[in-house]
Amino acid sequence: MVIPTFNGAHLVSTCLAAIFAHPPTACDLRVVVVDDASSDRTVERFEDYDERLTVVGRAENGGFAVACNDGAAAAEDADFFVFLNNDTVPLAGWLDALIEEATEHPEAAAVGSKLLYPDGTIQHAGVVIGQDLWPHHLYAGLPGDHPALERGREVTAVTAACMLVHREDFSAMGGFDTAFHNGYEDVDLCLKLRERGRSALYCPRSVLYHLESVTRWADDKTRHIEHNSRLFAERWHHRIEPDDYKHYLEDRMIVVEYGSIYPIRLSISPLLAAVSRDVAGEDPLEHLLSVRTEQVLELQGRRTRAALDAQRELMELPSFKPRRRRTGGSPEILRRGGFQALSGGPGRHRVSVLMPLMDAEEALRATLPILLSQEAEAEMEIVGVDSASRDATITVLEEFDATAIAIDPSEFDHGLTRNLLAEHARGDILVFLNERSRPVDRNWLAPLLRTLDGDPSVAGASSRVLPYPDADLLSRRDGELEVSGGAERLVKRIADWDAYEAMPVEQRRLLLNFHTVSAAVRADVMRRYPFRSVRAIGEDLLWAREVLEAGMALVHEAESKVYHSHDYSLRRRFMRNVDDGIANREINGRSMGEDEAAALVRGLIAGDWRYLEEELALEGEELQGWRTEAALRRAAAIAGQWLGVHYADYPDEVVDAFSLLANSRRGER
């Protein structure tokens, strides 16, 4: 197996982990990584990685064809070469399937895999020649489980992003033609083999994820496009024939019906072709959503590039270590703080304010004085768990006589970390407070305590959440729509079990809406019902379900108010909603089809536009600017929700690449 790489050690690491996690049973495996004169210490990082791995270092950058040929030379006694891009994530059984396909079809010189984009759609299912005489990936963009993609077939070519080729055939062609530079090398090779009577096959049983088009780094690749295209056209355009329609007809993506006279009747799958038409006169919202669809795809691409850039930067740190599973390892107690009496005196309660923290220096300097100035009869201690902050978070905790606990970011879990905080708390009331939350006034704590004192069946009370005063227009609207921002006090309990079990998913989500942005919980209840470990977020919803089903009550206490809002970029908004979608799926069994997702985007954007125009009376360029921002935000949010809800359909590595929490665990801000 040959993996060429250039400044892609962060990608190689993930690729190798997947390869060795799913070793083949049909053959012996040796892997050759060819470092094409990288500056990221690829050779040094992987030279002792595994005894089955050889790293070949090139002194000068030669490009894809040269690197692959060098890798093949280093493994010249193999029966098959498998050329694999470093930005792929192979799934179990992928290599055995390629070997079996090649063995069953000795007439085939090359065999290619099913490659999926991170969202599960097709990136590669073979290469065909289009009516324009250029090579195209067959059915790119279709759902990965479409019946047409489950049929193995002979194709014109297969991509070298994952290509198995017989050693003898590869050697007979002299390897990849180095006249091409990072483009068309694989198609050129397959066309040459085809002229010798050999064929290329697409194998749908071999499946990998491929980050193609979203992991292209800013390099000199684009300046070779013209050269490669000219060379391919001169060499092949007069020797090849279009063959894409043959596949469309065989798969009944195009159906032709003949009558006694013309015209014939054509039926074309909407997945295959779209009708071009003038958009003038169409509904402007529909037109905008059509345009934004491509922008959301670009957003996901940017998100993936950003995540991989961050992974690259992390690997370049001197202290970098390969990612490991969270083990719940021992925390380090940096200092033990004390209780401090509030303005009303000691009172009947000792309150522990518990905060998970990362790079929270600025927020703490604004929040901690407000906490200690609360008008309540109680004593308060502050306990913070810090995940390797790079600022003075620990120093600020020390200044305010708080308990400071340190954990590795990879150990962070929204549920288990809050349990860790509770274990080190000495109060009878535990108040969970998000690092980005700040009490609105000095009357934040007292209403929460009164609620717990007034009814022993109440397990916890959460605050009303308001956006920060400097939040932008759309963030303020989000706050108004959020159920946690409601101005009415709500007491929630299960009074009718039959009605509860029959409750629709969204209604159940409202019932379980209890948040740790700002919430007071009885310590004795926490001992009986600790938070559960969660894949992403939602530990508070899961806990709420457990205590409500145990017969207790929860209260939304509107008198206790806290500021909390995020100035998310589109990238982080998408990532945050991936996590929320995962929680919705795991806790509430949420599902979401494509039609529902599209309807949600339309509805949310339409609501935002009415809000901007009718309630805020915006107009002109300002209105248009906010309309565009609203469309992008809603599209990013629902795209993230959709991916999160469908997370079980994808490998962990793929989901983690798009998860805000998973990135934080890797120390990526």
N, C-alpha and C positions, 0 to 999 in steps of 0.2 A: 504494500500500500504506500502510495507516494502522496505527501501533503506539502505542496509548495507554500511558502509564506514570506511576506515582506512586512516587517513591523506589525506583526499580528500575533504576538505571543499570547495576548489576552484571549484571542479567539482559539488558538491552538490548544490552550489549556482545557477549554470546555469541550472541544472536539475530541481530544484524546481521552478525556474522562468518559465520554459516551462510548467511544470505541472499545476501551478496555472493560467497561461495565457490561458490554454485550459481546463477548468474544465468540468467534465462529466455532461451529462444531464440524463443519464440512471440510476444513482446511487448516493448515498451520498459518499463523499470522505473524508477519513482520511488518513494521511500520518505519518508513523513512520520511523524516521531516527535512525538507530542503529550505534552508534559510538563505534567501536571495539578497544577501548583504544588508541585513536589517541593522538598525541602530538601537534595538530594544533588548539586546543581550539574549536573543532566542537560543543560541547554541548553549550558552552558559546555563540557562534556566532548565533546559530539557536533556542535557547530556547524561544525567544520572536518573532520568525519570522512570524507566522500565527497561528490563533486559531485552524486551522485544522491540525496543525503539532505537533507531539509529538517526543521528542528526548530522546532516551534511551542510557545511557552511560554505557559501560562495563569497569570494573576495569582492566581486563586482556584481551589480544588479544586472541580470540578463533578461528578466521578464518570465512570463508563465511558461512558454515552450521550453526555454533553456533550463529552467529549474526542474520541470517535469522530466526532461530527458536525462538530466544529471541524477535525479532520483531513481529512474529506471536503471541507469547504469550501475547504481549502488546495489540494486537488487536483481542483477541480471540472470540469476539462476532460477527465478520464480517461474511458475507455470502461467500465472496471470498477474497482470499489473492492475491495481485499482487506483485511479487518480481521484483525489478527494480534495475539495476546497476546505480551507481552514475555518470557514464560517458556516459549516454544516453541523447538525446534531443528529447522528444516526440513531435509529430506533432498533429495538431487539429484533434479531433475525435478518437484518438488512443484508449482511454480507453472505450468509448462507443462501439466501434467495438468489443473489447474483450468481454464485457458483453453480447452484442447481440449474438455473436457466441456461448458463453457458454450456454445462455438461449435457443437458437434454437437447440442445440445439447447436451441434458442432459446426453448422454452416455459418453461425453468427460469430463475427470477429469481436464485436463490442456489444455490451449490455449496459443499459442505463436504468437508473432508479426513478421512483416517484419522489419528486421533491416538492415540499410544501412551504408556502410562506408561513410566518408565525400565526396568522389567523386561520390556518387550515385550508386555504385555497391553493390551487395548483400553481406551482412555479415551473415545473418541468414534467412532461409526460411523453418525451420524445420531441424531436425536431423535424419539421416538415418544410417543404419549399412552397412559399406562397405564390399567388398569382403575379406578384411583383418580382418574382425570382430571388427573393431574399429569404433566408432561413428564419423560421418563427417557432417558438415553443408552442406545441399543440395544446390547446385548451387552457392556456395560462389564465388564471383568474377564476376558473370554475371551482365549485365546491370539491374538496378532495375526495369525497365519497360518491361523486356522481358515477352512475353505472358505466359511462363511456371510459372512465379512468380506471376501471377495475379489469379491463381487458388487455392482456398482453398483446403486443403487435410488432410487426416489422415497421421501422421508421427510417427516414433518410439518414438521421444522425441522432446521437445522444450527447448530452452536455458532459464535458470533462469536470464539471462540479462534482459528479460522481459517475465515473465510467470504469467498467471492467473491460479489459481488452486482453486477448491472448498475447503472450510475450512474443511468439513467433510472428504474428501479424504486425505488432508494433515495431519489431526490429526490421521486418521486411520493408516497412515504410520509412525507415530511418528516424522514427519517432515523430514528434510534432514538428511541423515546419516552422523554423525560427524566423522565416521571413515575415510571419505575422507576429504582432506584439500585443499580447493581452486582448485578443479578439479573433474569432473564427478558426483558431487552431484545431478545435475539436471537430467542427463541421468539415473542415478541409480534410482531416484525417479520415473521417467516416466516408466521405465522397471518394477518396482515393481507394479505400478498401472495397467500396461498392463496385468500382470499375474493375477490380480483380475478382469479382464474383462473390465477395464476402458481404455480410449483411450486418445491420444494427438492430437490436431489439430493445423494446421498452418493457421493463419488468415491474408490474404494479405491486408485487409482494415485498419489494425492497423499498422501504420508506425512510426518508430523512427530512428534517426541517432545514431550510436554507434561508439565510438572511440576505440573499442576493438582492442587489439594488438599494438596500438600506445600509449596507456595511462597506460601501465603496468610499475609501478615504480620499481626501483631497490630494491627489497626486498628479502624475503626468499622463494618466490614462486617456483623458479626452483628446490629447493632441495626436493620438495614434488612430483615432476613429477614421479620419479621412484616408489615411494610408491603408488601413486594413480593408475598408470598404472598396477602395479602388482595386486593390490586389485581388480580393474575392471576386469582384465583378469581372475583371479581366480574365481570371483563371476559370471561372465556373459558369457565368451567365449564359454562354453559348453552348454549354454542355449539359445543362440540367433542365428538367421539366417540372412545372408545378404539380404537386401531389396532395395539397391540403384538402381539396374538395373530396377526394377519394375517401378520406377518413370521415368527413362530415356525413357523406352519404351512407357509408357502412354503419356508422353509429346512429343513423336516423336523426341526426341533428338538422339535416336538410332532407325533406321528403318531397319527391316530385310525383305529381299525379297528372296523367294524360287523359284528356277528353277526346272527342271525335274531331274537334277543331281547336285551333289555338285561341287564346293563350293557355299554356299549361298552368297548373296550380302548384305553387310553391308553399311549403310550410317550413318555417325556419324557427328553431328554438331561440327564445329571447336571450338565453344564456350565451348563444353563439354570436348573434348579430343584433345591432341596434339600427333603427331607422334614423337617418339624418334629416333634420328639418329645421326650418327657421324658427327661432325661439320667440320672435316678436309676437305679442298678443297672448303668450302663455301666462299663466299665473306667476307673478314675480317671486312668490315664495318657492314654488316648485322649481323655478329656474335657479334660484339661489341655492337650493338644496342640491340640485344637480351639480352645480359648480363646486359646492363645498365637499361633495363626495370625494373628488380628487384631492382636495386640500386635506381631508381627514387622512387619506392614504399617505400623503406626504408628511402629515403630522406624526403618524405611526412610524414612518421611516426616520424622521428626525429623532423621535423618541428612542428608537433602537440605536441609531448612531450615537446619541448622547450617552445612552447606557453603556455602550461598548467603549466609547471614548473614556468614560469614567473608570471602566474596568481596566483599560489600558494604563491610565494614570495611576491607579491603585497598584498594579503590578510593578510599576516603575519605582515605587517607594522602596527604600532599602529594607524596610521591615516587612515587606510583603511575604505572606505565607498562603499556600493554597487554601481555598475555601473548605471548611469542615462543617459537619453537622452540629447543630446546637446540642449541647449535652446537659444544660442546666448546671454548669460548673459553679464552683464556689465564688460568691461575690467578695469583694474586698471592702471592709468597713474602714473608710478613711478617717472619720471622726464621728463621735456620738454627741448629738446636741441635747438640749434640754427643753422643758416646758416653760412657757412665758405666759403670765397672767394677762388677759385682755382687759379692756377698759371697765367692764362690769365686775371685775374680781374673779376669783377662782370658780365659783358656781358649782353646779352638780356634774359638769362634764369635763373630761379631758379629751381634747380634739387633736387628732393626728392628721395633718394635711400631707398627702402623699402625692409626689410628683415624679413621673418619668421624664428624664431630661437629656437633651443633646444640644450643645451649642446654645445654651439658654441664658447666657450672661445678661444681655440687654433686657430680656423679658423679666428675669428675676429681679433686677434692680427696680423695675417698675411695679412688680406684683407683690413682693414680700413686705414692703412697708404697708401696703393696703391690708394684707392679711393680718398683720400684727396690730393694726389700728381698729379692728372690728369692734363694734359696740355689742358685745355679748358677754354673758357671765360664764366664762369658761377659761381654761388654760389651753394653750396651743403649742404643739411641737410641729416642726416642719421636717419631713424626711424626703430626700431626693435620691433617686437612682440615676447615675450618670453613665451614658454610653459613649465613653471616650471623646468627650468634648474637646474641641481645639481652642476654645476660648477660656475665660476665667470663671466658668460655671462653678467649679468647686470652691474657688476663692470667695465668691458671693455667698454660697451656702455657709461657709465658715464665718463670714462677717455677721450673718444673722443667726448664729448659734443653731444651725440646722444640722441634722444628721446627714452625712454624705456617704453614699455607697457607690462603688464603681463596678461595672460589668463590661465585658467585651461586647461590642455591637452585635456580633454574630449570635450572642446568647439572648438578644432581646426578643420577647414575645409579649404581645399586648396583654394577654391574660396572666402568664406566669410571672412577668416582671411586676405586675401590680400585686400579685400574691407575695412576692418577695418584699415589696414595700410594706404590706400588711404584717408580715412576719416580724419586721423590725419596728413596728409601731407599738406604742404603749397606751394609746388612748382607748376609751370605750366607744368613741365615735370616729370613724375613718372617713375623711373627706378626700376624694380623688379629684385632682385638679390637673388639667392639661397644661403643659408648659406655655402654650400660647393663649391661655385663658387668664383673664384679669377681672376680679370683682368690680362691678360698676361703682359701688359705694361701700360705706362702712356697715351697711345693713344687709350684707350678703350672707353671713353665717347664721345670724339669729333666726330667720325664718326656717332654715333647714333644721335647726335644733328644735324649734317649736313643733314642727311637723312630726318629728320622731318622738317627742315627748307626749304629743297629743293622742297617739294611737299606737299601742304596742304591736299591732299586726302589720304596721308599715315597716318593711325591711330597708327601704332606702328612699331618699328624696333627691331629685335632680333639679338644677337651677334652670331658669329661663335664659336662653342663649341669644345674645344680640350681636350684630356685626359691630366692629370697631367704628367709631365716629368718622374716621378717615377712609373707611372702605369705599370702593367705587360704586357706581350706580347699580351694576348688576349684582355685586356681592350683597348690597343692601336688599335687593329684591330676593336673593336667595334666602337671606335671613327671614324675610317676611313669609316666605313659602314654607320654611322649615318648621315642622311640628314642634321642635324644641324651643322655638321662638314665640310660642303662643302666650297670650296675655292672661289666659284663664287657668286657674288652678285645677288640676285633674287628679283624681284618685283612680287608680287602675287595679282591678282584681278580676279573677275569673269567677263569675257568679253562675254561669250556665255552661257546663262542660260540653253538652251537645252543640251549643252554639259556637263555642270556642273551637271544637274540632272541625266544624263545618266552615269556619271562617276563611274567606279568601286570603291569599298570600299578602296582598297589600294591606288589608285591614288588620291582619295579625301583626304585620310589621309596625303599624301605628300603636297597637296595644303594647308591644314589647319595647317601644321607643324609650329606653332609659340609657343615659349616656354618662361616660366618665369624664366628659369635658369639665363638669363641675357637679359632684354628687356626694351626698352624705349617706353612709351606710353603717348600720349597727355592727360593731366588731364581733359580737357573738354570732350574728348571722353569717358573717364572712368566714368564721371558723367552721361553720357547718356547710356552707356553700361557697367555696373558693371559686375564683375564676377558672375557666378551662383554657387550655392551650388552644390557640386559633392559628390557622394558616396565615391569615392576613390581619383583618380587624374584625370587630363584632363581638369581642369578649363581653361587652356590657349587654348586648342583646341576648346572648346565650345565657348569661347570668340572670337576666330579667325573666326569661322563659322558665328557668329552673325555679326561681323563688315564687313566681306567680303560680306555677303548677303545684308548688308545695303549699298553696293556700294563703300566702302572704300578699300584701299590697305594696304598690309603688306609687309615688306621688310626683307629679310635675308641679314644683313649687314656684309659681310665677313671681312671688315677692322677692325671691333670691335671684338676682340678675348678674350675669357675667358676660363680659365681652369675649367673643371668640370668632375669628374669621381668618381666611387665608387669602393671600394675594398670589394665587397659583399661576404659574405660566401654563400655557396650553399643554405642554409636555407633562408637567406634574399633575395637572387636572385629570388628564387621561389616566395616569398611573394611579392616582388616588381612587378613581372610579373603578379601576380593575380590582383593587382590594375590596372596595365596597360590594362589587358584584360577586366576588368570591364569598364574602360573608353572607350576602343574601341567599346565595345558592346553598351554602352549608347549613344555615340556621333555619331559613324559611322554605327551602326547596324551590326557590325562585327559578323560573324558566323565562326565556325571552327568544321569540322567533324574530326573523329578519323583518317581517311586516310590522310587528309590534315595535321594534327598535326604530324603524323609519317613522311610524306614527308618533312615537314619543318625541323624536327630534322635531318633527313638524309642529306638534302641539306646543312644545316648550318654546320654540322660536317664535311662533305666532303670539304666545302669551307675552314674551319679552318685548316684542315689537309694539303690542298694544300698550304695555306699561310705559315704554319709552315715549311713545307718541301721545297717548291720551292722558296718562297720569303725570308724566314729567314735562309734557308739552315741548319736547325737543323738536327741532326742525333743521332743515338744510343739511350741511355737511356734518354737523354734530350728530344729528339723528342717523345719518347713513353710516357714520363711523361706528356708533354704538350698535346699530343693527348688524353690521358685519361681525363685530366682536361677539355679540350674542349668538350668532349662528355658529361661529367657530367654537365657542365655549360649550354650547349644547351638543354639538356634533362630537366634540372630544369626549365629553362626559358620557354620552350614551354609547359611543364606541368602546370606551373603557368598561362600562357596565356590561356590555354584551360579551366582551372577552372574558371578564371575570365570572359571569354566570356560566360560561361554557368552559371554564378552566380545566375541568376533568377530561376534556377532549384532547388536551395537549400535554406533552411531557413537562415535568417540573421545571426543567431548565428554561423552557420557552416562556412559561408563565412568569417565572422569577425575573426574566429580563424586562418584563413590563410592569412589575409590581413595585410600588413606592416603598413598601416595607422591606421587601427583599433587597432592594438597593441600599436602604439604610443599614440593614444587617451586614452588608459588605463594607460598611464605612463610607458609602458614597452619599454625599450631601445633595 
